[in-house]
Amino acid sequence: MYLFTSLILLVFLMISVGFFTLLERKILGYTQIRKGPNKVGYYGLLQPFSDGLKLFIKEQVFPMNSNVFAYYLCPFFSLIQSLFVWALFPYYYNCIEFKFGILFFLCCSSISIYSLIICGWSSNSMYASLGCVRSLSQAISYEVSLSMILVCYFLLIDSYNFVDFYFLQINCWFMFIMIPLFFCWLACCLAESNRTPFDFSEGESELVSGFNVEYGSGGFSLLFISEYSSIIFICFLTSMMYLGGDFLSFFFFIKIIFLCFLFVWIRTTYPRYRYDKLMYLAWKCYLPLSLNCIYYFIFMKICVFYHFFL
């Protein structure tokens, strides 16, 4: 039964990734005063299936001096890693409840950088190598701030379980309680998912797509699916942590769609940062703020503990 539930989640996730790409292309089109995909199917609804079929039936090539085994294996590793975190999804039926769900998310998200590094190294390309080095430094910088923000919620809810966010946000959302942390979280999520204005690992203007420049056909599509499934999971996680977490309601999925729209909206609006400003933002702004929040929550815990026992 667990296998059947996971299979349903996998199928719907693949469909949602396809239609998320259609949503992104439509939003980019209308913000640039053009139509976007509108030829394949009714208003372009079959465009994701056409693109996926085109990518998977194209000829697979590889660079001459590349490490062929790692070059082929890396897209599958990236896809498996991005799908593995979806085990945290709280099913309405046949629920697999993780008591240490937040720690599981940190462990899975921290290994995502290895797929980018192996992609750049195994391609034996200077542009791909520069892209993976950028990804490494960016991921280290923003993973620290992301983890510190999550530690604040360890201390706030006294649990590592994502489902507990629902029970503690019935009266008030955490977004209104900690607005600065919410915006820091959004920026860190953009950096972790390599989205504009933090897309330095791809950098089309100077790196010609960066770490995946040598990938085409099926390998590129697997990397593409892993990136967009990670974005959808981050939107799900943000909705759980900050926007009520009522995963049993239809309104919860509306909030996830709005956050996906927000990711695309930011892409249409903001240009890419300079690299030194990216590092300044991570180490000089977000990290001190998150550490101060941790100190504040620890101090409040000590005060409550002292008052309770006296």
C-alpha positions in Angstrom: 0.0 0.0 0.0 2.9 2.4 0.7 4.3 1.6 -2.7 1.0 2.4 -4.4 0.7 5.8 -2.5 4.3 6.7 -3.4 3.6 5.8 -7.1 0.6 8.1 -7.1 2.7 10.9 -5.6 5.4 10.3 -8.2 3.0 10.5 -11.1 1.3 13.6 -10.0 4.6 15.2 -9.2 5.9 14.6 -12.8 2.7 16.1 -14.1 3.0 19.1 -11.8 6.6 19.7 -13.0 5.4 19.7 -16.6 2.6 22.2 -16.0 4.9 24.3 -13.8 7.1 24.8 -16.8 4.1 25.8 -18.8 3.0 28.2 -16.1 6.5 29.7 -16.1 6.6 30.2 -19.9 3.1 31.7 -19.9 4.0 34.2 -17.1 7.3 35.1 -18.8 5.4 35.5 -22.1 2.7 37.8 -20.8 5.2 39.9 -18.7 7.2 40.4 -22.0 4.0 41.3 -23.9 3.8 38.1 -25.9 1.6 35.0 -25.8 3.9 32.1 -24.8 3.1 28.5 -25.8 -0.3 28.5 -27.4 -0.1 26.1 -30.4 0.1 22.5 -29.0 -3.3 21.6 -27.6 -5.9 24.0 -26.2 -4.0 27.2 -25.2 -0.8 25.2 -25.2 -1.9 22.7 -22.5 -0.2 19.8 -24.3 3.1 21.7 -24.6 4.8 20.1 -21.6 4.1 16.6 -23.0 5.4 17.6 -26.4 8.6 19.0 -24.9 9.2 16.0 -22.7 8.7 13.6 -25.6 11.0 15.7 -27.8 13.8 15.6 -25.2 13.7 11.9 -24.4 13.7 10.8 -28.0 16.6 13.0 -29.0 20.0 11.4 -29.6 22.2 11.2 -26.5 25.8 12.5 -26.9 28.7 13.0 -24.5 31.9 15.0 -24.6 34.9 13.1 -25.9 37.2 13.4 -22.8 34.4 13.3 -20.2 34.1 10.7 -17.4 31.3 8.7 -19.1 30.1 6.8 -16.1 29.7 9.8 -13.8 28.4 11.9 -16.7 25.5 9.5 -17.2 24.9 8.7 -13.6 24.7 12.2 -12.2 21.3 13.2 -13.7 19.7 10.1 -12.2 21.3 10.8 -8.9 20.0 14.4 -9.0 16.5 13.2 -9.8 16.4 10.6 -7.1 17.6 13.1 -4.5 15.0 15.6 -5.5 12.2 13.0 -5.3 13.5 11.5 -2.1 12.5 14.5 0.0 8.9 14.1 -1.1 8.6 11.2 1.4 8.0 14.0 3.9 4.7 14.9 2.2 1.9 14.3 4.9 -0.6 12.0 3.1 -4.2 12.2 4.1 -4.4 8.4 3.8 -1.7 5.9 4.7 0.4 8.7 6.2 4.1 8.1 6.8 4.9 10.4 9.7 8.5 11.5 10.2 9.2 12.4 13.8 12.5 13.9 12.6 11.2 15.3 9.3 13.1 18.6 9.5 16.4 16.8 10.1 15.6 14.5 7.2 15.0 17.5 5.0 18.4 19.1 6.0 20.2 15.8 5.2 18.6 15.4 1.8 19.0 19.0 0.8 22.6 19.1 1.8 23.6 16.3 -0.7 22.0 18.1 -3.7 25.2 20.0 -4.2 27.0 16.8 -5.1 25.0 16.4 -8.3 26.0 19.8 -9.5 29.7 19.2 -8.6 29.8 15.9 -10.4 28.0 17.3 -13.4 30.6 20.1 -13.8 33.6 17.8 -13.1 32.6 14.9 -15.3 31.8 17.1 -18.3 35.4 18.1 -18.6 34.4 21.6 -19.7 35.7 24.9 -18.3 32.3 26.5 -18.3 30.8 23.6 -16.5 33.6 23.6 -13.9 33.1 27.3 -13.2 29.4 26.7 -12.8 29.9 23.9 -10.3 32.5 25.9 -8.3 29.9 28.8 -8.1 27.3 26.3 -7.0 29.5 24.9 -4.2 30.3 28.3 -2.7 26.7 29.5 -3.0 25.2 26.4 -1.5 27.6 26.4 1.5 26.8 30.1 2.1 23.0 29.8 2.0 22.8 26.3 3.5 24.1 27.7 6.8 21.5 30.5 6.9 18.8 28.1 5.9 19.7 25.7 8.7 19.9 28.4 11.3 16.4 29.6 10.4 15.1 26.0 10.7 16.8 25.7 14.1 14.7 28.7 15.2 11.6 26.7 14.5 13.1 23.7 16.4 13.2 25.9 19.4 9.8 27.5 18.7 7.6 24.3 18.2 9.7 21.9 20.4 9.5 19.3 17.6 11.1 18.1 14.4 7.9 17.1 12.8 6.4 19.1 10.0 2.8 18.1 10.9 3.2 20.1 14.2 3.3 23.3 12.2 -0.4 22.8 11.4 -1.5 22.5 15.0 0.5 25.5 16.1 -0.7 27.8 13.3 -4.5 27.4 13.7 -4.9 30.9 15.2 -2.0 32.8 13.7 0.4 32.1 10.8 4.1 32.2 11.6 4.6 34.5 8.7 3.0 37.3 10.7 4.9 36.5 13.9 8.4 36.5 12.2 8.2 38.6 9.1 12.0 39.2 8.8 12.7 35.5 9.0 10.1 34.8 6.4 11.8 37.1 3.8 15.2 35.7 4.7 13.8 32.2 4.2 12.4 33.2 0.8 15.8 34.6 -0.3 17.6 31.5 1.0 15.2 29.2 -0.9 15.8 31.2 -4.1 19.5 30.7 -3.6 19.2 27.0 -2.8 17.1 26.3 -5.9 19.4 28.4 -8.1 16.7 30.7 -9.2 16.9 34.3 -10.3 18.4 36.6 -9.0 20.7 33.9 -7.5 21.2 31.7 -10.5 25.0 31.9 -10.5 25.5 28.2 -11.1 23.9 28.6 -14.5 24.6 32.2 -15.5 23.5 32.1 -19.1 25.1 35.4 -20.0 28.7 34.4 -19.0 28.7 30.6 -18.4 26.3 29.5 -21.2 24.1 27.5 -18.8 26.9 26.6 -16.4 27.2 23.1 -14.9 24.7 21.5 -17.4 26.1 23.1 -20.6 27.3 19.7 -22.0 24.0 17.9 -21.2 21.3 17.4 -23.8 18.2 15.2 -24.5 17.4 12.8 -21.6 20.2 14.0 -19.2 19.1 17.6 -19.5 15.5 16.7 -18.9 16.3 14.7 -15.8 18.3 17.7 -14.4 15.4 20.0 -15.4 12.8 17.7 -13.6 15.0 17.5 -10.4 15.3 21.3 -10.3 11.6 22.1 -10.7 10.5 19.3 -8.3 12.8 20.8 -5.7 11.2 24.2 -6.3 7.7 22.8 -5.8 8.8 21.0 -2.6 10.3 24.3 -1.3 7.0 26.0 -2.0 5.2 23.2 -0.1 7.7 23.5 2.8 7.2 27.3 2.9 3.4 26.9 3.0 3.7 24.4 5.8 6.0 26.5 7.9 4.7 30.0 7.4 1.2 29.9 5.8 -0.8 27.9 8.1 0.2 24.3 7.2 -3.4 23.1 6.8 -2.4 20.3 4.4 -5.9 18.8 4.6 -7.5 21.7 2.8 -7.7 22.7 -0.8 -6.6 26.2 0.1 -3.2 24.7 1.0 -2.5 23.8 -2.6 -3.7 27.3 -3.7 -0.9 28.7 -1.5 1.6 26.4 -3.1 0.6 27.6 -6.5 0.9 31.2 -5.4 4.4 30.6 -4.1 5.4 28.9 -7.4 4.0 32.0 -9.2 6.1 34.1 -6.9 9.3 32.3 -7.9 8.5 33.0 -11.5 7.4 36.6 -10.8 10.8 37.3 -9.1 12.5 35.8 -12.2 10.7 38.2 -14.5 11.4 41.2 -12.3 14.9 41.2 -10.8 18.3 41.0 -12.6 21.1 38.7 -11.4 23.1 39.9 -8.4 26.8 40.5 -8.5 28.7 37.6 -6.9 30.3 39.7 -4.2 26.8 41.0 -3.2 25.6 37.4 -3.1 28.2 36.5 -0.5 27.8 39.7 1.4 24.0 39.0 1.7 24.6 35.5 3.0 27.4 36.1 5.5 26.8 39.7 6.6 23.0 40.0 6.6 21.2 36.6 6.8 23.5 34.7 9.1 23.7 37.4 11.8 19.9 37.8 11.8 19.3 34.1 12.1 21.9 33.7 14.8 20.3 36.6 16.8 16.9 34.9 16.5 18.4 31.7 17.8 19.9 33.5 20.8 16.5 35.1 21.4 14.6 31.8 21.4 17.2 30.2 23.6 16.9 33.1 26.1 13.1 32.8 26.1 13.3 29.0 26.7 15.7 29.5 29.6 13.3 32.2 31.1 10.3 30.0 30.8 12.2 27.0 32.2 13.4 29.1 35.2 9.9 30.6 35.8 8.2 27.1 35.6 10.5 25.5 38.2 10.5 28.4 40.6 
